Amino acid sequence: MRSPVRMFLPLSRQSPQSVQSPQSVTPEPQRKVHRGLARIPRTTKVAIGVLLGAMLLVLVDRCAVMYAEKRAERTLQHKLGLAAAPKVNIHGFPFLTQVLGKHLDGVDVTVPDVAAGRVTLARVRAEATGIRLFGDLPLPLDGAKAAQVDGDVLLAFDDLNRELGASQVTFRVLDRASVRAEGVLPVAGRQARIHAVAHIRRDGDRGVATSVSDMRLDVPGIATYRPGRPARLRLHPEAAERISRDKKKTRALLAVESVARQLGVAPKAAEQALWDDKQLRRITGRPGFTDRLTRANLVDLVADRPETLEQVGVDPVLARALVRLRAQDLTERVAFSFQLPKQVKGLRLRNITVEREGIRADLTGAGLAVGAGRHSGG
């Protein structure tokens, strides 16, 4: 009996029933995506749509506020005649609903480098609140008015040093109401050290002014000059010490009656000391004699006895140049003042103080209007 014949087909061959056309094959990943989307709840889809819409609205709102800030910066720079554009920051969210209501919660404005007379204000900073907008939408708004404005102004010492000192005079804080000014002033070929104190005060409601005191010029090792009425030219402690040890120089001063009187020496004793060494030692050996030398005013010697100045070691040319310096001219080197720009109306200065960085004053006002709207007062 014959065994049945077994036929084996190659593994690579497939029956006609197992072969499918390429068009009927659906890629597995695509089927998975469709099944995944189908399983997402409808509420989730709605939430995603709402979120995307909200994000779009926020983006539109932020673009609108950025545009408004830039437009406000250009408007303020033009209206107030500013050299530099201010920085404007509009408060509140959303911005577009505020515009539709023609009312802004608040606006911060920072203006750098504001010209104020001889000096420049380093910064003017203000926060405006309760702002009404004027104009007909959808046209661009043409004016605004703030119910209240608060801020501060700063006059920086760095700017004072550059604008008034010309690298020769520097300003720094002395106390909360005073500024110390120090520097160098060329006088008759010598370098004199200038010292002064500027006292800060408010000038009306919109300005700051100074009054100067304790003005003096020191020529190290020689003399100190204080302008004013009366003007005073006094010996430097080092010079007084040298004179008190030198008989010739001491006698030159005692020979001038007005100087001897300031030293507390009677005319008869001064005359005797001119030739009597014992009497001279008695005068110069008194306690405080050197100190009295530093307090004696030598201004009269400049015009009447210049040879006496030369005998005691003070250059008459230098002394003459010193006493010719008028107090007003010296005061102008260290005095300063400023006023708020005329274009900014309705603002006042309060609480002026001197700080490490410079002179600061609070800024306040109400009803500040900007723009050309007929209701804004611009």
C-alpha positions in Angstrom: 0.0 0.0 0.0 1.4 3.3 -1.1 1.9 6.0 1.4 0.1 9.3 0.6 2.0 11.9 -1.2 2.7 15.0 1.0 3.3 18.3 -0.7 5.3 21.0 1.0 5.1 24.7 0.0 7.9 27.1 0.5 7.5 29.3 3.5 7.9 32.3 1.3 4.9 31.4 -0.7 1.4 32.3 0.5 -2.0 31.1 -0.6 -4.1 33.4 -2.7 -6.5 33.8 0.1 -3.8 35.1 2.5 -2.6 37.8 0.1 -4.2 41.2 0.5 -3.9 44.2 -1.7 -1.9 47.2 -0.5 -4.9 49.4 -0.5 -6.7 47.3 2.0 -3.9 47.5 4.6 -4.4 50.2 7.3 -1.1 51.4 9.0 -1.2 50.3 12.6 0.0 53.7 14.1 -2.8 55.6 12.3 -5.4 53.3 13.7 -4.0 53.9 17.2 -4.2 57.7 16.8 -7.8 57.5 15.7 -8.7 55.2 18.6 -6.8 57.5 21.1 -8.7 60.6 20.0 -12.0 58.8 20.1 -11.3 57.9 23.7 -10.8 61.7 24.8 -13.9 62.9 26.6 -15.9 65.7 25.0 -15.5 67.8 28.1 -11.7 67.6 27.9 -11.8 68.7 24.3 -14.0 71.7 25.2 -11.6 72.5 28.1 -8.6 72.4 25.7 -10.4 74.7 23.3 -11.3 77.2 26.0 -7.7 77.1 27.3 -6.3 77.8 23.8 -8.8 80.6 23.3 -7.9 82.2 26.7 -4.2 82.0 25.8 -4.9 83.8 22.5 -6.9 86.5 24.3 -4.1 87.0 26.8 -1.6 87.3 24.0 -3.8 89.8 22.2 -4.2 91.8 25.5 -0.5 91.9 26.2 0.3 93.0 22.6 -2.3 95.8 23.0 -0.8 97.0 26.3 2.7 97.0 24.9 1.5 99.0 22.0 -0.2 101.4 24.3 2.9 101.8 26.5 5.1 102.6 23.5 2.5 105.1 22.2 2.3 106.8 25.7 6.1 107.0 25.8 6.3 108.8 22.5 3.4 111.1 23.5 5.0 112.1 26.8 8.3 112.7 25.2 6.8 115.0 22.6 4.3 116.8 25.0 6.9 117.4 27.7 9.9 118.1 25.4 12.0 115.4 27.0 15.5 114.6 25.6 15.0 110.9 26.4 11.9 108.8 26.1 10.3 107.8 29.4 9.5 104.3 30.5 5.8 103.6 30.9 4.2 100.6 32.6 0.4 100.2 32.6 -1.1 98.4 35.6 -4.1 96.0 35.6 -5.4 93.0 33.6 -7.1 92.7 31.3 -6.0 95.9 29.6 -8.6 95.9 26.8 -11.6 96.0 29.2 -10.0 99.0 30.9 -9.7 100.8 27.6 -13.3 100.0 26.8 -14.3 101.4 30.1 -12.0 104.5 29.5 -10.4 104.0 32.9 -7.0 102.7 33.9 -6.1 101.3 37.3 -2.6 102.9 37.3 0.4 103.8 35.3 4.1 104.0 36.3 6.3 106.5 34.5 10.1 106.8 34.9 11.8 109.6 33.1 15.7 109.7 32.9 17.9 112.8 32.5 15.4 115.7 32.9 17.0 119.1 32.3 16.3 121.4 35.3 18.3 124.6 35.0 22.1 124.2 35.6 21.7 120.6 36.6 20.0 117.4 35.3 17.7 115.3 37.3 18.9 111.7 37.1 15.4 110.3 37.4 11.8 111.4 37.8 9.6 108.6 38.9 5.8 108.8 39.2 2.8 106.5 39.7 -0.5 107.8 38.4 -3.8 106.3 39.6 -7.4 106.8 38.8 -6.8 107.6 35.2 -9.6 108.6 32.9 -9.2 108.3 29.1 -10.7 110.7 26.6 -11.6 110.1 23.0 -14.1 108.2 20.8 -13.4 104.5 20.2 -12.4 102.8 18.0 -10.3 105.8 17.1 -7.1 106.3 19.1 -7.7 108.0 22.4 -6.5 111.6 22.5 -6.0 112.4 26.2 -5.8 111.2 29.8 -6.2 112.7 33.2 -4.9 111.2 36.5 -6.7 111.7 39.8 -3.5 111.3 41.8 0.2 111.2 41.1 2.9 110.2 43.6 6.6 109.6 43.1 10.0 111.1 43.6 12.9 112.9 41.9 16.6 112.3 42.2 19.4 114.7 41.7 22.5 112.4 41.7 25.8 113.5 43.1 27.5 111.9 40.0 25.6 114.4 37.8 26.5 117.3 40.1 30.2 116.3 40.0 30.1 116.2 36.2 28.0 119.3 35.5 29.2 121.7 38.3 32.5 120.3 39.4 34.1 119.9 36.0 36.3 117.2 37.7 37.6 119.7 40.3 34.7 119.8 42.8 32.9 116.8 44.2 29.7 116.6 46.2 28.7 114.1 48.9 26.2 113.8 51.7 27.0 115.6 55.0 23.6 115.1 56.7 20.0 114.8 55.8 19.8 118.5 54.9 23.4 119.4 53.8 25.9 118.6 51.1 29.7 118.9 51.5 31.6 120.2 48.5 35.3 119.8 48.2 37.8 120.2 45.3 40.8 122.0 43.9 41.0 125.6 42.6 44.1 126.9 40.8 45.2 130.2 42.5 48.3 132.2 41.4 50.0 129.0 40.2 49.2 127.1 43.4 46.6 124.5 44.1 44.1 125.7 46.7 41.7 123.2 48.3 38.1 124.5 48.3 35.7 123.5 51.0 32.0 124.5 51.5 28.7 123.2 52.8 25.5 123.6 50.8 22.3 123.6 52.8 19.3 122.3 50.9 15.9 123.9 51.1 12.7 123.9 49.1 12.1 126.8 46.7 8.3 127.1 46.6 6.4 124.0 45.7 8.3 123.1 42.5 12.0 123.8 43.2 15.1 123.2 45.3 17.7 125.8 46.2 20.9 125.9 48.3 22.6 128.3 50.6 26.4 128.0 51.1 28.3 128.4 54.3 31.7 127.5 55.8 33.4 128.5 52.5 37.2 128.4 52.7 40.3 127.9 50.5 43.3 126.1 52.0 46.8 126.5 50.6 48.5 123.6 52.4 51.2 124.7 54.8 50.7 128.4 54.1 47.3 130.0 54.7 43.6 129.6 54.8 41.3 132.2 53.2 37.6 132.6 54.1 35.7 135.0 51.7 32.8 137.1 52.9 32.3 140.1 55.2 34.7 140.3 56.8 37.2 138.3 54.7 39.7 136.4 56.7 43.3 135.4 55.7 44.8 133.2 58.4 48.0 131.3 58.8 48.0 127.5 58.4 49.0 125.7 61.6 52.3 124.6 60.0 53.2 128.1 59.0 52.2 129.5 62.5 54.5 126.9 64.1 57.4 127.9 61.8 56.9 131.6 62.6 56.7 131.0 66.4 60.2 129.4 66.3 61.8 132.1 64.1 62.7 135.4 65.8 62.9 137.4 62.6 59.4 136.3 61.4 57.8 136.8 64.8 59.2 140.3 65.1 57.9 141.1 61.6 54.4 140.4 62.8 54.7 142.1 66.2 55.9 145.3 64.3 52.3 145.5 62.9 50.2 147.0 65.6 46.9 145.5 64.4 48.4 142.0 64.3 50.1 142.4 67.7 46.7 143.4 69.2 45.1 140.2 67.8 47.9 138.2 69.4 47.1 139.7 72.7 50.3 141.7 73.0 50.2 145.2 74.3 51.8 147.9 72.1 54.6 148.6 74.6 55.5 144.9 75.0 55.4 144.4 71.3 57.8 147.3 70.7 60.2 146.0 73.4 60.2 142.6 71.8 61.5 144.0 68.6 65.0 144.3 70.2 64.8 142.4 73.5 65.2 138.6 73.1 64.1 138.0 76.6 60.8 139.8 76.1 60.3 138.1 72.8 60.7 134.7 74.5 58.3 135.7 77.1 55.7 136.5 74.4 56.2 133.4 72.3 56.5 131.2 75.3 53.0 131.9 76.5 50.5 129.0 76.3 48.4 129.2 73.1 50.7 131.7 71.3 50.8 129.5 68.1 47.1 128.9 68.2 46.5 132.7 68.4 48.8 133.1 65.3 46.4 130.9 63.4 43.4 133.1 64.4 45.0 136.4 63.4 43.5 138.0 60.3 46.2 139.1 57.9 43.9 140.6 55.2 45.0 144.1 55.9 48.6 143.2 55.3 47.8 142.2 51.7 47.3 145.9 50.7 49.2 147.8 53.3 52.1 145.6 54.3 52.8 143.0 51.5 56.5 143.0 52.5 55.5 141.7 56.0 53.8 138.8 54.4 56.9 138.0 52.4 59.0 138.2 55.6 56.9 135.6 57.3 56.9 133.2 54.3 53.5 134.1 52.6 53.8 134.9 48.9 52.1 138.4 48.5 51.0 137.5 45.0 49.2 134.4 46.2 47.7 136.3 49.1 46.5 139.0 46.8 44.9 136.5 44.4 43.1 134.8 47.3 41.5 138.0 48.7 40.4 139.0 45.2 38.2 135.9 45.0 34.7 137.1 45.7 32.4 135.1 47.8 29.7 135.2 45.1 32.0 133.8 42.5 33.1 131.0 44.8 29.5 130.3 45.8 28.5 129.8 42.2 30.9 126.9 41.9 29.2 124.9 44.6 25.6 126.3 44.8 22.9 124.7 42.7 19.1 124.8 42.2 16.5 123.2 40.1 12.9 123.6 39.1 10.4 121.0 37.8 9.9 121.5 34.0 7.2 124.1 33.2 5.5 121.6 30.9 4.6 119.4 33.9 1.7 121.2 35.6 0.0 120.2 38.8 3.0 118.5 40.5 4.7 119.6 43.8 7.8 118.7 45.7 7.7 117.6 49.3 10.1 116.1 51.9 13.5 117.0 50.4 16.3 114.9 51.9 20.0 114.3 51.2 21.0 110.7 50.8 24.1 108.8 49.9 23.1 108.7 46.2 22.1 112.3 45.9 19.2 114.7 46.7 15.8 113.2 46.7 12.4 114.9 46.9 8.9 113.3 47.0 6.6 114.2 44.1 2.9 114.6 44.5 0.0 116.1 42.6 -3.6 115.7 41.4 -5.5 116.3 38.2 -2.4 115.9 35.9 -3.6 115.9 32.3 -1.7 114.8 29.2 -2.9 114.9 25.6 -5.0 117.0 23.4 -8.5 115.9 24.4 -10.9 118.7 25.1 -11.8 117.1 28.5 -8.3 116.4 29.6 -7.2 119.9 30.1 -4.1 119.3 27.9 
